[in-house]
Amino acid sequence: MATSREKLGTYQRKRDFAKTPEPSGATKTAKSRRRTKELRFVVQRHRARNLHYDVRLEVGGVLVSWAVPKGPTQAPGVRRGAYHVEDHPMEYVDFEGVIPSGEYGGGDVIVWDTGTWEPQETDDPAKAIADGELHADLHGEKLRGRFVFVRTRADDWILLHKRDEFAQAGWDPEEHPRSVLSGRTNDEVKADPERLWRSDLPAARASMPIKSNAATDADPDEIAALDKLKTQGTWHVFGRDLKVTNLDKVLFPGSGRRKPVTKRDFLRYTAKIAPTVLPYLTRRPLNLHRYPDGAGTKGFWQKERPSHAPEWLGQWDNPDANPGETVTYMVADEPAALIWAANFGALEWHAWTSQVDKPDRPTYALIDLDPGTSTKWADLVMLARLHRDALDHLGLLSRAKLTGRRGIQIWIPIARRPSYATVRAWVEKLSRSVGEVAPELVSWKWQKDEREGLARLDYTQNAVNKTLVAPYSPRAAANGPVSAPIHWDELDDPKLKPDKFTMRTILERLASEGDLFRDVLTARQKLPPLK
């Protein structure tokens, strides 16, 4: 049987990776490898010499690919011509950008649809393809249901959708032109391939960076301008003029030999981290935990968008708000919005786990390991490891994050299909199974004073309008700790503590390690049934 490297030989010979941004498929690191039993698929809308859709199914460690000129359709029985092309590397499942003119396949590419798929009527999809007929159930955001690939001759195939519950007569892929990854059209990618285009925003502020893996996108001159201000003034940053005040005020007290963090320090950190943290906040209602007088004082939650907020600050009106509930939420859709919030005393940033276009469909399943008063750090780490092992056994990608206080959170990226109730029930069942392994450490009581100091495996955060602190958000505590993503194997580090990383140390870590949470933005998994 051919190896993945051998299967990619044709793909690699056709491309000059010094010129094209496409992934080479040459290397994979242990830390970046995705561990899952589910098979992935992607459909890319590709404007090369001619417009076509590239349909790619994960088979045997590579993406088996067909070019479909008219694109796949949900219309039952409609035959689409398809041409079998070379296998592509698995990293291509997230590729979106512009292949330079003159290079093989030169043109703009968007991730038109993606998700998971299951072979039907065979246990060996590679053999089915070799034999010339494959039946596949697709679970995407646009494409769903049974598709059939049939070879007619050589590399010529036809692709059609069966008559099932997902079939839709007259369904045209061209009526659904946006990327499910970034929300952009091909025109927007071509115009600005390194940017995320927010089509629901005015053109003047619709474009933002999408490839920030390190805190390097803040303009050094703008950072220097902040340091030149006295105690207040107007700061021009990320294209906005922001009035900043009380710059020498201590917001996070120091401890031991550590210096306190002033408001100027906090704003500087926010500007440097904003390009990295913004993808976790955009298109999501934002709850702010405000401490105008600094950490250590009594804070309060700010959910309603203030009436004095600048016109350009993003917002979302919740159509399902009950009387007395917040109606108009803030949405941080550009870096300057986060800096405005920071100047407003928002020391912590908490976003919804769903997005404004589908507020009842979460994009993450969440496990919040909440320690009790008698929970030792080693006990919490053990509970995290047990969850990790259970998720690995299920073949699910998950990422761990220190809360910056006492706890650990686990985020599981999912496709936006199940309801909050379904996700909450799934997480509860998983955590109760984990809790049975170490019942002496866990309480299922709701009230803290009833838990006898034991930890709670909190599945209830999987609900509409529930939030968890965003990656890289500061926490309102001495020294300015941040909620920091970690490698799973860092749980074995005896020096690891939930508040180990601070605003003064996380930027260097980010520059060297990259954003360890980035997978939760792009992976779209199906939660498997639990026994």
PyMOL commands that set and color helices and strands:
alter all, ss='L'
color gray80, all
select helices_A, chain A and resi 4-7+9-13+90-94+125-131+173-175+186-191+203-205+220-228+263-280+335-343+377-393+420-437+439-441+448-450+488-492+506-513+519-522
alter helices_A, ss='H'
color red, helices_A
select strands_A, chain A and resi 39-47+51-59+62-68+80-88+97-99+107-120+133-140+144-153+156-161+195-197+207-209+233-237+240-244+250-252+261-262+286-290+300-302+314-317+328-331+346-352+354-355+358-362+364-370+399-402+408-413+456-458+467-469+485-486
alter strands_A, ss='S'
color yellow, strands_A
deselect
rebuild
show_as cartoon
